[in-house]
Amino acid sequence: MVGRDAGNRRRPVEWPEWLPARLVGVVFVFAGGIHLLLPGTLLATGRVAYDLALRVRFEPRDGAHRRVRVVGAAMVAAGLHLLYHGGLIPE
């Protein structure tokens, strides 16, 4: 995107430096929420995708739902950190 300055010249739009981190944070919170709420659906999707794309059998073992939820909780925590701080390292 470009904008115009006082001399009517084109100049690139300057995004705030925290914006990309916060956008990634939103994606992490959303994806983590899906992991927390729908672990069975994600595992079933993985089963179908492995079968179609890789032609291998995907068999989740005992505790797979719990592990998917743990990953989801970590993703939500990371996303909330990025949203709050606007980057990896708090200022």
TORGU-521657 format. One line per field, with one value per residue (C-alpha): residue in one letter; x, y, z. Coordinates in steps of 0.1 Angstrom, whole numbers, plus 5000, padded with zeros to 4 digits. Layout:
<atoms>
rest [A:...]
c1 [X:...]
c2 [Y:...]
c3 [Z:...]
</atoms>
This chain:
<atoms>
rest [M:V:G:R:D:A:G:N:R:R:R:P:V:E:W:P:E:W:L:P:A:R:L:V:G:V:V:F:V:F:A:G:G:I:H:L:L:L:P:G:T:L:L:A:T:G:R:V:A:Y:D:L:A:L:R:V:R:F:E:P:R:D:G:A:H:R:R:V:R:V:V:G:A:A:M:V:A:A:G:L:H:L:L:Y:H:G:G:L:I:P:E]
c1 [5000:5011:4999:5005:5026:5022:5041:5016:5044:5038:5053:5050:5025:5044:5028:5033:5060:5037:5011:5025:5030:4995:4981:5000:4987:4951:4958:4974:4945:4920:4939:4945:4908:4900:4926:4910:4874:4876:4905:4885:4877:4914:4925:4899:4910:4946:4935:4918:4946:4973:4953:4946:4979:5005:4987:4997:4976:4972:4962:4960:4972:4957:4959:4959:4929:4947:4979:4960:4944:4978:4991:4960:4965:5002:4990:4964:4990:5015:4989:4977:5014:5018:4985:4993:5030:5030:5062:5082:5101:5081:5093]
c2 [5000:5035:5069:5105:5130:5169:5171:5146:5121:5084:5070:5035:5032:5026:4999:5000:4975:4956:4949:4917:4902:4910:4895:4863:4864:4865:4835:4816:4822:4811:4780:4772:4775:4751:4726:4730:4727:4702:4677:4648:4667:4677:4641:4628:4655:4644:4608:4617:4640:4613:4587:4609:4628:4604:4571:4561:4550:4576:4560:4583:4565:4567:4603:4619:4641:4653:4661:4681:4701:4707:4721:4742:4757:4765:4782:4803:4813:4823:4842:4861:4870:4884:4903:4918:4927:4932:4911:4882:4902:4926:4961]
c3 [5000:4994:5007:4996:5015:5014:4981:4966:4962:4968:4999:5015:5044:5076:5097:5135:5144:5168:5142:5127:5162:5172:5140:5146:5182:5169:5147:5176:5199:5172:5163:5200:5207:5180:5195:5229:5217:5189:5194:5180:5148:5143:5148:5123:5098:5103:5097:5064:5053:5060:5041:5010:5008:5021:5017:5052:5082:5110:5143:5173:5205:5240:5253:5219:5227:5258:5240:5213:5241:5257:5224:5221:5256:5247:5215:5233:5259:5232:5213:5243:5251:5215:5217:5251:5245:5207:5204:5217:5243:5265:5266]
</atoms>
